[in-house]
Amino acid sequence: MTAAAGLPADPLPWYRRPMAWTWAATGAVLVLYTVLAWQRRWMSDDGLLVLRTVRQILAGNGPVFNVGERVEASTSPLWTWLLAGFGTIPGPPLEWIAVIAGLLCAVGGLFFGLDGARRLYAGPVAPAGALIVCALPPFRDFATSGLETGLVLLWLGLSWWLLVRGTTPVVTAIVLGLGPLVRPDLALFSVVGFIALVLLLRPRWPAALGWLGAGVAIPVAYQVFRMGYYGLLTPNTALAKEAANSDWPRGFAYLADLVSPYVLWIPLLLLVIAAALVRQSRILLLASLVSALLLALYVVRVGGDFMHGRMLLPALFVLLLPVMAIPLTRKTVALAAGVAAWSAVAGGWLRVPYEGAHLAVSVTDERGYWSWATGHEHPVLATDFLGQDVIRDAVDAVRETKQPAVLVYSYGDVKQWFRFPTDRPYVTMAADSMGAISTIVSLDVRIHDGYGLASDLAAHSSAIAGGRPGHSKWLVAAWEIADAGRGDLATDGEIRMFQPSEIDAARQALRCPDVREVLASTREPLTWSRIIDNFTGALHRTEIRYPRDPAAAAYCGKGPPRAGG
């Protein structure tokens, strides 16, 4: 109200109003995070892998990686379809759309986290936990990268903001239900968030069941689609990375890899003390703690990841939500100052010991590696990745192939691509790092990776004991030659890369019932009978594993005959 309306105007000028300083600090932190993340803009090879599916959608081939093969090669369906929607905008390349969309999502998530804290404390606040987001390199790196991390932060921040408001339970339930479509593991936050919603508003049972129905409608509908279309319970990437397995020692090492270099326990301890000194909803605080613990435990259980810090960012972000901003009192001002001091030191000087090592080891500074490997400080376009010899040679091999063939790389003394004859009317490539390759070459080229992210054959193979996280599978190209090739000699140079017995064993394995079922579910025409069979057999098919060694797989799980048998 103004003085003209008969009420006295606020006697304080704007610069002495606490809420004005709250909004100024919020704006400053959002600008800071935007600038810092933009300075580290890039596109990961795995992010380019997502764009292959987006290109197929935009071309009318459906949500697939290869034409004629229904493989869900993206972990985040919502991110894939969001990019497909943005991809209809004429002009900018898909790579830049993914980078900018990820950055906007990440900044939006931080905004909702900050505004949720303002509403939680119902008064002026100062950013505290948000400074940790600004300071940590992984939060800055994966705000872009082409992966779904920015969308994860947006969804978490928005869900929290809606829970704090508590005025739109149906909308809150619907947003919470989207968690599994952002990333399957975020279903943990969805469940805890819905319980918190019910405890906060205490509705009657019919209303609570209605909220639940609204929340599960979209993810259940997509799950029905996934089972009928892809024939699995999970994304293909979950099989490739064996997301149901456990490797606690490696997982704790991955956790330490994020905490130790930045002495992260210092700001977290300061914020825990601050949270104990201010009044807030115990239900929301408990929801944050439980969700963060569950998300972190899941990542630790599966053995972490190969990208530094990336998989733990959701858990850390959730943990920070109640203290993203805190009221400044005589008791908390020193704590907030301590967090600010740590943020300045961490953002300016604290780094992982392997930064700049440029080695694809157990855990990697992924952005640093690709900046070095491509020769671009900010590799964004897929063509920027042609600076790496392996990717450039693979793209050249496809372009120089004038007739259908199976392209296989020789990792022996002679390191080059060789072509094997095929009866199929297209080129098949057994690739390694395939994100940039798949974004550059035409959509009718079938690209299969030995890691199994986009390969139906490799995803169901056995893992290598002690393999690199996220890359623990590797199906030798003899399977590709047996599946799509004809003969065991390359047409250029008559190179024998595999013994005939190895390729024959792979051909025999391809006739095994389990392997045939996997391939039929992804490659047969999508008739109603195929959809029903895919749906009803999804559970069994998700559990199918066969030896990666063709000689062992050829026995179809029965084992070799005993001597004298």
C-alpha positions in Angstrom: 0.0 0.0 0.0 1.1 3.6 -0.6 0.6 6.9 1.2 -1.9 7.9 -1.5 -4.1 5.0 -0.4 -4.3 6.5 3.1 -1.6 4.4 4.7 1.9 5.6 5.7 4.7 4.7 3.3 7.6 2.5 4.4 9.9 5.0 6.2 13.0 3.1 5.4 14.8 3.6 2.1 15.2 0.4 0.0 18.8 -0.1 0.9 17.9 -0.4 4.6 15.2 -2.9 4.1 16.2 -6.5 5.0 14.2 -8.1 2.3 15.8 -5.9 -0.3 19.2 -7.3 0.8 17.8 -10.8 0.7 16.8 -10.4 -3.0 20.0 -8.6 -3.8 22.1 -11.5 -2.3 20.0 -14.1 -4.1 20.4 -12.3 -7.4 24.2 -12.0 -6.8 24.6 -15.7 -6.1 22.5 -16.7 -9.2 24.6 -14.4 -11.4 27.8 -15.7 -9.8 26.8 -19.4 -10.4 25.7 -18.6 -14.0 29.1 -16.9 -14.8 31.2 -19.6 -13.2 29.3 -22.4 -14.9 29.4 -20.6 -18.3 33.2 -20.2 -17.9 33.4 -24.0 -17.8 30.8 -24.7 -20.5 31.4 -27.8 -22.5 29.7 -30.9 -23.9 30.7 -34.4 -22.7 30.9 -37.4 -25.0 28.1 -39.0 -23.0 26.0 -35.9 -23.5 26.5 -36.2 -27.3 25.3 -39.8 -26.9 22.0 -38.4 -25.7 21.7 -36.2 -28.8 21.8 -39.2 -31.1 18.4 -40.3 -29.6 17.2 -36.7 -29.9 18.2 -36.6 -33.6 16.3 -39.9 -34.2 13.2 -38.5 -32.5 13.3 -35.4 -34.6 13.8 -37.5 -37.8 10.7 -39.5 -37.0 12.5 -42.7 -36.1 11.3 -42.8 -32.5 13.2 -42.7 -29.2 16.0 -45.1 -30.3 19.7 -44.9 -30.8 19.9 -46.9 -34.0 17.2 -47.2 -36.7 15.4 -50.5 -36.3 16.7 -51.2 -32.8 14.6 -50.2 -29.8 17.3 -49.5 -27.2 16.8 -46.9 -24.5 20.3 -45.4 -24.5 19.4 -42.4 -22.3 19.1 -42.6 -18.5 16.8 -39.6 -18.4 13.6 -39.8 -20.5 12.5 -36.4 -19.4 15.8 -34.8 -20.4 15.8 -36.5 -23.8 12.2 -35.4 -24.7 12.9 -31.9 -23.3 15.8 -31.6 -25.7 13.7 -33.0 -28.5 11.1 -30.3 -27.8 13.8 -27.5 -27.8 15.3 -29.1 -30.9 12.4 -28.0 -33.0 13.6 -24.4 -32.6 15.2 -23.5 -35.9 18.7 -22.3 -36.0 21.0 -23.3 -33.1 22.7 -26.7 -33.2 21.5 -29.3 -30.7 24.8 -29.2 -28.9 24.3 -25.5 -27.9 20.6 -26.2 -27.1 21.7 -28.9 -24.6 24.4 -26.7 -23.1 22.2 -23.7 -22.6 19.1 -25.7 -21.5 21.3 -27.5 -18.9 22.6 -24.2 -17.6 19.2 -22.6 -17.3 17.9 -25.6 -15.5 20.7 -25.6 -13.0 20.4 -21.9 -12.3 16.6 -22.4 -12.0 17.1 -25.2 -9.5 19.4 -23.0 -7.4 16.8 -20.2 -7.5 14.0 -22.5 -6.2 16.4 -23.8 -3.5 17.1 -20.2 -2.4 13.5 -19.0 -2.5 12.4 -22.2 -0.7 14.8 -21.2 2.1 13.4 -17.7 2.2 9.9 -19.0 2.5 11.0 -21.7 5.0 12.3 -19.0 7.4 9.6 -16.4 6.5 12.0 -13.5 6.7 15.3 -12.1 5.4 18.1 -14.6 4.8 21.6 -14.7 3.5 22.9 -17.4 1.0 25.0 -20.0 2.7 24.6 -23.4 1.3 24.3 -21.8 -2.2 27.9 -20.8 -1.9 28.9 -24.4 -1.8 27.1 -25.0 -5.1 29.1 -22.1 -6.6 32.4 -23.2 -5.2 32.5 -26.9 -6.1 33.9 -27.6 -9.6 31.5 -30.5 -10.3 28.4 -28.3 -9.8 29.9 -25.9 -12.3 31.1 -28.5 -14.8 27.9 -30.5 -15.0 25.6 -27.5 -15.2 26.3 -27.8 -18.9 27.9 -31.0 -20.3 24.8 -32.1 -22.2 23.8 -34.5 -19.4 20.7 -34.3 -17.3 22.4 -32.9 -14.1 20.9 -29.4 -14.7 17.5 -30.9 -15.0 18.1 -32.9 -11.8 18.9 -29.7 -9.9 15.8 -27.9 -11.3 13.5 -30.8 -10.3 15.0 -31.1 -6.8 14.8 -27.3 -6.2 11.2 -27.1 -7.6 10.0 -30.1 -5.6 11.5 -28.5 -2.4 10.0 -25.1 -3.2 6.5 -26.7 -3.6 6.9 -28.7 -0.4 7.8 -25.5 1.5 4.9 -23.6 0.1 2.5 -26.4 0.9 -0.4 -24.8 -1.0 -0.8 -27.0 -4.1 -0.6 -30.6 -3.0 -1.8 -32.1 -6.3 0.7 -30.1 -8.3 3.4 -31.0 -5.8 2.5 -34.7 -6.0 2.7 -34.6 -9.9 6.1 -32.9 -9.8 7.4 -35.3 -7.2 6.2 -38.2 -9.4 8.5 -37.1 -12.2 11.6 -38.1 -10.3 12.1 -41.5 -11.9 11.8 -39.9 -15.4 14.5 -37.4 -14.5 16.7 -40.2 -13.2 15.5 -43.6 -12.0 17.4 -43.3 -8.6 15.5 -40.0 -7.9 12.5 -42.1 -7.1 14.0 -42.2 -3.6 13.5 -38.5 -3.2 10.0 -38.8 -4.7 8.9 -41.3 -2.1 10.4 -39.3 0.8 9.0 -36.1 -0.6 5.5 -37.5 -0.8 5.6 -38.8 2.7 6.7 -35.3 3.8 3.8 -33.8 1.9 1.3 -36.0 3.7 2.8 -35.4 7.1 2.9 -31.6 6.5 -0.7 -31.3 5.3 -2.3 -34.3 7.1 -5.1 -34.9 4.6 -7.9 -37.4 4.9 -7.1 -40.8 3.3 -9.2 -40.3 0.2 -7.4 -37.0 -0.5 -4.0 -38.6 0.1 -4.8 -41.5 -2.2 -5.9 -38.9 -4.8 -2.5 -37.1 -4.5 -0.7 -40.5 -4.8 -2.7 -41.3 -8.0 -1.8 -38.0 -9.5 1.8 -38.5 -8.6 2.3 -42.0 -10.0 0.1 -41.5 -13.2 2.9 -40.2 -15.5 5.7 -42.5 -14.3 3.5 -45.6 -14.4 2.3 -44.7 -17.9 5.9 -44.3 -19.0 6.9 -47.6 -17.4 4.2 -49.4 -19.3 5.5 -47.8 -22.5 9.1 -48.7 -21.6 8.2 -52.4 -21.0 6.1 -52.7 -24.2 8.5 -50.7 -26.4 11.9 -51.6 -25.1 11.1 -54.9 -23.4 12.9 -54.0 -20.2 12.1 -52.7 -16.7 14.9 -50.2 -16.7 16.8 -48.0 -19.2 19.4 -50.0 -21.2 22.1 -47.9 -19.5 21.1 -49.5 -16.1 22.0 -52.9 -17.5 25.2 -51.7 -19.0 26.3 -50.2 -15.7 24.8 -53.1 -13.6 23.0 -50.6 -11.4 21.6 -53.3 -9.1 25.1 -54.6 -8.1 27.1 -53.4 -5.1 30.7 -52.4 -4.7 30.9 -50.6 -1.3 34.7 -50.2 -1.2 34.8 -48.4 -4.5 31.7 -46.4 -3.6 33.3 -45.1 -0.4 36.4 -44.2 -2.4 34.2 -42.3 -4.8 32.6 -40.4 -1.9 36.0 -39.6 -0.5 37.1 -38.4 -3.9 34.5 -35.6 -3.6 34.8 -34.8 0.1 38.6 -34.9 0.7 40.0 -32.6 -2.0 37.7 -29.7 -0.9 37.7 -30.6 2.8 33.9 -30.5 2.3 33.2 -31.5 5.9 34.1 -28.0 7.1 31.2 -26.1 5.5 28.8 -29.0 6.0 29.6 -29.0 9.7 29.1 -25.2 9.9 25.8 -25.5 8.2 24.7 -28.3 10.5 25.3 -26.1 13.5 23.5 -23.3 11.8 20.5 -25.5 11.1 20.4 -26.5 14.8 20.3 -22.8 15.8 17.4 -21.6 13.6 13.7 -22.6 13.7 12.4 -24.6 10.8 10.1 -27.4 9.9 11.4 -30.6 11.5 9.5 -32.6 8.8 11.2 -30.8 6.0 14.6 -31.0 7.7 14.2 -34.7 8.2 13.0 -35.2 4.6 16.1 -33.5 3.4 18.4 -35.6 5.6 16.8 -38.9 4.8 16.6 -38.2 1.1 20.3 -37.1 0.9 21.4 -40.2 2.9 19.4 -42.6 0.7 20.7 -41.0 -2.6 24.3 -41.0 -1.3 24.0 -44.6 -0.1 22.7 -45.8 -3.4 25.7 -44.2 -5.2 28.1 -45.6 -2.7 26.5 -49.0 -3.0 26.8 -49.3 -6.8 30.4 -48.2 -6.6 30.2 -44.6 -7.7 31.0 -43.5 -11.2 34.0 -42.5 -13.4 33.1 -38.8 -13.5 34.4 -36.9 -10.5 31.5 -36.0 -8.1 28.7 -36.1 -10.7 26.6 -38.9 -9.2 26.8 -37.4 -5.7 25.6 -33.9 -6.7 21.9 -34.7 -6.2 22.5 -36.0 -2.7 24.6 -33.0 -1.8 22.1 -30.6 -3.3 19.3 -32.2 -1.3 21.3 -32.0 1.9 21.9 -28.3 1.3 18.3 -27.4 0.6 17.3 -26.5 4.2 20.4 -24.3 4.5 20.6 -23.0 1.0 20.1 -19.7 2.7 19.9 -19.0 6.5 18.7 -16.2 8.7 21.5 -14.0 9.8 21.5 -13.7 13.6 24.2 -13.1 16.2 24.5 -16.9 16.5 24.7 -17.7 12.8 26.7 -14.8 11.3 30.0 -16.3 12.2 29.0 -19.6 10.7 27.8 -18.0 7.5 31.1 -16.1 7.3 33.0 -19.4 7.7 31.1 -20.9 4.8 31.8 -17.9 2.7 35.6 -18.0 3.5 35.7 -21.8 2.7 33.9 -21.1 -0.6 36.4 -18.5 -1.6 39.3 -20.9 -0.9 37.6 -23.9 -2.5 36.5 -22.1 -5.6 39.9 -20.5 -6.1 42.5 -23.1 -5.1 41.2 -26.5 -4.0 41.2 -29.1 -6.7 41.4 -32.9 -7.2 45.0 -34.2 -7.3 44.5 -35.7 -10.8 43.3 -32.4 -12.4 45.3 -32.0 -15.6 46.5 -35.6 -15.5 44.5 -36.4 -18.7 44.2 -40.1 -17.8 41.0 -42.2 -18.2 41.5 -43.8 -14.7 39.0 -45.0 -12.2 37.7 -41.5 -11.5 38.3 -38.7 -14.0 38.2 -34.9 -14.3 35.9 -35.5 -17.3 35.8 -31.9 -18.5 39.5 -31.5 -18.1 40.1 -34.7 -20.0 38.0 -33.7 -23.0 39.3 -30.2 -23.1 42.7 -31.6 -23.4 41.8 -34.5 -25.8 40.0 -32.2 -28.2 42.3 -29.3 -28.1 39.4 -27.0 -27.3 39.0 -25.2 -24.0 35.2 -25.3 -24.4 34.4 -28.4 -26.6 30.7 -28.0 -27.4 30.0 -29.0 -31.0 30.5 -32.6 -31.9 33.0 -31.5 -34.6 35.2 -30.1 -31.8 35.8 -33.7 -30.8 37.5 -34.4 -34.2 40.6 -33.0 -32.5 40.9 -36.5 -30.8 42.6 -39.0 -33.2 40.4 -41.9 -32.2 37.2 -40.1 -32.9 38.5 -38.4 -36.1 39.7 -41.8 -37.5 36.3 -43.4 -36.7 34.3 -40.7 -38.5 36.7 -40.9 -41.5 36.3 -44.7 -41.6 32.5 -44.3 -41.9 32.8 -41.6 -44.5 35.2 -43.6 -46.6 33.0 -46.7 -46.5 31.2 -46.7 -49.8 29.1 -49.9 -49.4 27.5 -51.8 -46.4 30.1 -53.3 -44.1 30.9 -54.0 -40.5 33.6 -51.6 -39.2 35.9 -53.0 -36.5 38.9 -51.3 -34.9 42.1 -53.3 -34.5 43.7 -52.7 -31.1 46.7 -54.8 -31.9 50.0 -53.9 -33.5 48.1 -52.5 -36.4 45.7 -49.8 -35.1 43.2 -48.9 -37.7 39.6 -49.6 -38.8 38.9 -52.6 -41.0 35.8 -53.5 -43.0 34.1 -56.9 -42.9 31.5 -57.9 -45.5 27.8 -58.0 -44.6 24.5 -59.0 -46.1 22.7 -56.1 -44.4 22.0 -52.9 -46.3 23.8 -50.5 -43.9 27.1 -49.8 -42.2 27.6 -51.2 -38.7 30.3 -49.8 -36.5 31.7 -51.4 -33.3 32.6 -48.2 -31.5 34.4 -47.1 -28.3 33.8 -43.4 -27.4 30.7 -43.0 -29.5 28.9 -39.8 -28.5 30.6 -37.5 -30.9 30.9 -40.2 -33.6 27.1 -40.9 -33.4 26.3 -37.2 -33.6 28.4 -36.6 -36.7 27.7 -39.7 -38.9 24.3 -40.2 -40.5 21.4 -41.8 -38.6 21.3 -44.9 -40.8 24.7 -46.1 -39.5 24.3 -48.6 -36.7 26.7 -47.8 -33.9 27.2 -50.5 -31.2 29.4 -49.9 -28.2 31.2 -52.6 -26.4 30.2 -51.0 -23.1 26.5 -51.7 -23.7 25.1 -48.2 -23.3 23.5 -48.4 -26.8 24.0 -52.0 -27.7 21.3 -54.7 -26.9 23.9 -57.4 -27.2 26.6 -55.9 -25.0 24.2 -54.6 -22.3 23.2 -58.2 -21.3 26.7 -59.6 -21.3 28.7 -60.3 -18.1 30.7 -57.6 -16.5 34.5 -57.5 -16.2 35.5 -58.1 -12.5 37.0 -54.9 -11.2 36.2 -53.0 -14.4 36.1 -49.2 -14.5 32.8 -47.8 -13.0 30.3 -47.3 -15.8 32.6 -49.1 -18.2 32.7 -52.6 -16.6 31.5 -54.3 -19.8 33.2 -54.8 -23.0 31.9 -57.1 -25.7 34.5 -58.0 -28.2 33.8 -57.1 -31.9 33.7 -60.8 -32.8 30.0 -60.6 -31.7 29.3 -57.8 -34.2 31.0 -59.7 -37.0 29.0 -62.8 -36.2 25.7 -60.8 -35.8 25.9 -58.5 -38.9 29.0 -59.7 -40.8 29.7 -62.5 -43.4 33.0 -64.2 -43.1 35.9 -63.7 -40.8 38.3 -61.8 -42.9 38.4 -58.0 -43.5 37.9 -57.0 -47.1 40.7 -54.4 -46.9 44.0 -56.2 -46.4 42.5 -59.6 -45.5 43.2 -59.0 -41.9 42.3 -61.8 -39.5 41.4 -60.0 -36.3 39.7 -63.0 -34.7 40.2 -66.7 -35.0 37.4 -68.3 -37.0 36.5 -70.4 -34.0 35.8 -67.3 -31.9 33.5 -65.9 -34.5 31.8 -69.3 -35.0 31.3 -69.5 -31.2 29.7 -66.0 -31.3 27.4 -67.2 -34.1 26.4 -70.2 -32.0 25.8 -67.9 -29.0 23.5 -65.8 -31.1 21.3 -68.8 -31.6 20.9 -69.3 -27.8 17.3 -68.8 -26.6 18.1 -65.9 -24.2 20.2 -64.0 -26.8 17.5 -64.5 -29.4 14.8 -63.2 -27.0 16.9 -60.1 -26.3 17.4 -59.4 -30.0 13.8 -60.1 -30.9 12.5 -57.7 -28.3 14.5 -54.8 -29.8 14.6 -55.6 -33.5 11.3 -57.4 -34.5 8.6 -55.2 -35.9 6.5 -53.6 -33.2 3.3 -55.4 -33.7 0.7 -55.8 -30.9 1.9 -59.3 -30.2 5.4 -58.0 -30.0 4.3 -55.3 -27.6 2.5 -57.8 -25.4 5.4 -60.2 -25.4 7.8 -57.4 -24.6 5.6 -56.2 -21.7 5.0 -59.7 -20.1 8.7 -60.8 -20.5 10.3 -57.5 -19.4 11.2 -58.9 -15.9 12.9 -62.0 -17.2 14.6 -60.1 -20.0 16.0 -57.6 -17.6 17.6 -60.4 -15.7 19.2 -62.1 -18.7 23.0 -62.2 -18.6 25.4 -64.3 -20.8 29.2 -64.6 -20.8 31.0 -62.0 -22.7 33.4 -64.7 -24.0 31.8 -66.2 -27.1 33.3 -69.6 -26.4 31.5 -69.7 -23.0 28.3 -68.1 -24.3 28.0 -70.7 -27.1 26.9 -73.3 -24.5 23.7 -71.3 -23.8 24.2 -71.4 -20.1 24.5 -75.1 -19.9 28.3 -75.3 -19.6 30.7 -77.3 -21.8 30.1 -81.1 -22.0 32.1 -83.2 -19.5 34.8 -85.4 -20.8 33.4 -88.8 -21.7 29.9 -87.4 -21.5 
